[in-house]
Amino acid sequence: MLYLMDIDGTVVRSFMRESGGGAAQEYDLVEVLPGRRAALDQLSADGHAVALVTNQGGVAFGYQTQDQVIAKMMRICEALGLPVSEAKWGADNLGPASVYVSFGHPQARVAEWRTDPDDDWRKPGGGMIVEAIRDYRVDKGRTVFVGDRASDEQAAVAAGVVYIDAVEFFGPGA
């Protein structure tokens, strides 16, 4: 099985959402939510693949730099016990990754990160999920996407995979 996880609010605390946009130093913080590391370790021990799927549109609006996001994603991978050298910053055919990231946004203030509204790489599109399925060479029926927002569920539906809410997957106390 392939287990894909949203990041902010699913496996780590989202400081940006809680602070209403917040300063860059708040974005840089990494705090793994209770029970997440143990759950992901168990999935891996049971022979399942685990990867992260995330929108990081703050780059498109100038709140963070691409390098800042990449550094944070590497710290998150390290904190979660995932390989830190594997990341996909767009459809780049690098093979299986630990992190699939969308930097773009249709209303971006930074022109280079403005995406077409129909671009499916950014959630709620299913592009990152479909890419991960292709990279990991698994069937859609053997893929689960865990998230905490409506856009996560919409991305799972768009990709044709099972969606499980983070509270249901990790438990209310986790």
C-alpha positions as CSV (number, residue, x, y, z in Angstrom):
1,M,0.0,0.0,0.0
2,L,1.0,3.6,-0.6
3,Y,0.0,6.0,2.2
4,L,0.1,9.7,1.1
5,M,-0.1,12.3,3.8
6,D,-0.9,16.0,3.6
7,I,1.6,17.9,5.8
8,D,0.2,21.0,7.6
9,G,-2.5,20.0,10.1
10,T,-2.2,16.3,9.3
11,V,1.4,15.3,10.3
12,V,2.8,18.6,11.6
13,R,1.3,21.6,13.3
14,S,0.5,24.4,11.0
15,F,1.9,27.6,12.5
16,M,0.9,29.7,9.4
17,R,-2.8,28.8,9.6
18,E,-2.9,29.4,13.4
19,S,-1.1,32.8,13.1
20,G,-3.2,34.1,10.2
21,G,-0.3,34.2,7.8
22,G,2.4,34.8,10.3
23,A,6.0,35.8,9.9
24,A,8.7,33.7,8.1
25,Q,10.2,32.4,11.4
26,E,6.8,30.9,12.3
27,Y,6.7,29.1,9.0
28,D,10.1,27.6,9.6
29,L,9.0,25.9,12.8
30,V,8.4,22.1,12.6
31,E,6.4,20.4,15.3
32,V,5.3,16.8,14.6
33,L,1.7,16.2,15.9
34,P,1.3,13.6,18.6
35,G,1.4,9.9,17.4
36,R,2.3,10.7,13.8
37,R,5.9,9.6,13.8
38,A,5.0,6.3,15.5
39,A,2.2,5.7,13.1
40,L,4.4,6.4,10.0
41,D,7.1,4.2,11.5
42,Q,4.6,1.4,11.9
43,L,3.4,1.8,8.3
44,S,6.9,1.5,7.0
45,A,7.7,-1.4,9.3
46,D,4.7,-3.2,7.9
47,G,6.1,-2.8,4.4
48,H,4.0,0.2,3.2
49,A,5.3,3.1,1.3
50,V,4.8,6.6,2.8
51,A,5.1,10.0,1.1
52,L,3.9,13.5,1.7
53,V,1.8,15.7,-0.6
54,T,1.5,19.4,0.1
55,N,0.6,22.8,-1.3
56,Q,3.1,25.5,-0.3
57,G,1.5,28.4,-2.1
58,G,3.2,30.9,0.2
59,V,6.0,30.9,-2.4
60,A,3.5,32.1,-5.0
61,F,2.5,35.0,-2.7
62,G,6.1,35.9,-1.6
63,Y,5.6,34.8,2.0
64,Q,8.4,32.2,1.7
65,T,11.1,31.4,-0.8
66,Q,11.4,28.1,-2.6
67,D,14.7,27.4,-0.7
68,Q,13.0,28.1,2.6
69,V,10.2,25.6,1.8
70,I,12.6,23.0,0.6
71,A,14.6,23.3,3.8
72,K,11.5,23.0,5.9
73,M,10.3,19.9,3.9
74,M,13.7,18.3,4.5
75,R,13.4,19.0,8.3
76,I,9.9,17.5,8.3
77,C,11.1,14.4,6.5
78,E,13.9,14.0,9.0
79,A,11.4,14.5,12.0
80,L,9.1,11.9,10.5
81,G,11.8,9.4,9.6
82,L,11.4,9.7,5.9
83,P,14.3,9.9,3.4
84,V,15.3,13.5,3.3
85,S,17.1,13.4,-0.1
86,E,14.0,12.6,-2.1
87,A,11.6,15.4,-3.1
88,K,9.6,16.4,-6.1
89,W,9.0,20.1,-6.6
90,G,6.8,19.6,-9.6
91,A,6.4,16.9,-12.2
92,D,10.1,16.3,-12.9
93,N,10.4,12.5,-13.4
94,L,12.9,11.9,-10.6
95,G,11.2,8.7,-9.5
96,P,9.6,8.0,-6.1
97,A,9.9,10.9,-3.7
98,S,9.3,11.5,0.0
99,V,7.6,14.8,-0.7
100,Y,5.5,16.1,-3.6
101,V,5.2,19.9,-3.4
102,S,3.1,22.5,-5.3
103,F,4.6,26.0,-5.0
104,G,2.2,27.6,-7.5
105,H,-1.2,29.2,-7.2
106,P,-3.7,30.6,-9.8
107,Q,-3.7,34.1,-8.0
108,A,0.0,34.2,-7.3
109,R,1.6,37.6,-6.7
110,V,4.9,36.2,-7.9
111,A,4.5,35.9,-11.6
112,E,6.8,32.8,-12.1
113,W,4.6,30.8,-9.7
114,R,1.2,31.8,-11.2
115,T,-0.4,28.6,-12.4
116,D,-3.3,27.9,-14.8
117,P,-6.6,27.5,-12.8
118,D,-7.0,24.1,-14.4
119,D,-3.5,22.9,-13.5
120,D,-4.1,19.7,-11.5
121,W,-0.7,19.5,-9.7
122,R,-2.0,21.8,-6.9
123,K,-4.6,20.4,-4.6
124,P,-7.6,20.1,-4.9
125,G,-6.3,18.7,-8.2
126,G,-5.1,15.1,-8.0
127,G,-1.9,15.6,-10.0
128,M,0.6,15.1,-7.1
129,I,-1.2,12.0,-6.0
130,V,-1.3,10.6,-9.5
131,E,2.4,11.3,-9.9
132,A,3.1,9.5,-6.6
133,I,1.0,6.5,-7.7
134,R,3.0,6.3,-10.9
135,D,6.3,6.8,-9.2
136,Y,5.7,4.1,-6.6
137,R,4.2,1.8,-9.2
138,V,1.0,1.0,-7.2
139,D,-2.6,0.7,-8.2
140,K,-5.0,3.5,-7.2
141,G,-6.9,0.8,-5.2
142,R,-3.8,0.4,-3.1
143,T,-3.4,4.1,-2.3
144,V,-4.8,6.1,0.6
145,F,-4.6,9.8,1.0
146,V,-4.8,11.2,4.6
147,G,-5.6,14.9,5.1
148,D,-7.4,17.5,7.2
149,R,-9.1,19.8,4.7
150,A,-11.8,19.7,2.0
151,S,-9.1,20.3,-0.6
152,D,-7.4,17.1,0.5
153,E,-10.5,15.1,0.1
154,Q,-11.2,16.7,-3.3
155,A,-7.6,15.8,-4.4
156,A,-8.2,12.2,-3.4
157,V,-11.5,12.1,-5.3
158,A,-9.8,13.7,-8.4
159,A,-7.0,11.1,-8.2
160,G,-9.4,8.2,-7.7
161,V,-8.0,7.1,-4.3
162,V,-9.5,6.5,-0.8
163,Y,-9.5,9.5,1.4
164,I,-9.3,9.3,5.2
165,D,-9.5,12.3,7.5
166,A,-6.4,12.7,9.8
167,V,-8.4,12.5,13.0
168,E,-10.0,9.2,11.9
169,F,-6.7,7.8,10.6
170,F,-4.5,8.8,13.6
171,G,-7.2,8.8,16.3
172,P,-8.7,11.8,18.2
173,G,-5.9,11.7,20.9
174,A,-3.1,11.4,18.4
